[in-house]
Amino acid sequence: MYNVFVKKSGSYNADLVGEYSNINDAIKLANDLKAKDETITYTIEETSGHFDSYGEPLTTVVKRG
């Protein structure tokens, strides 16, 4: 599963804008959002389905832009 997070300029936390099973769909969404608003930054994370000792999902950053 791939999660797309978007952080707007001046914002403290990134917002989850989509969850995809296909990396190409996640990248397309992120690029489309970036094309509409150049001031945002995005992060695409892959979730493994495993959790750490605090109950947080283990993720790997796939792409940032």
Secondary structure as GFF3:
##gff-version 3
##sequence-region A 1 65
A	DSSP	beta_strand	2	7	.	.	.	ID=ss1
A	DSSP	beta_strand	15	20	.	.	.	ID=ss2
A	DSSP	alpha_helix	23	36	.	.	.	ID=ss3
A	DSSP	beta_strand	41	51	.	.	.	ID=ss4
A	DSSP	beta_strand	57	64	.	.	.	ID=ss5
###
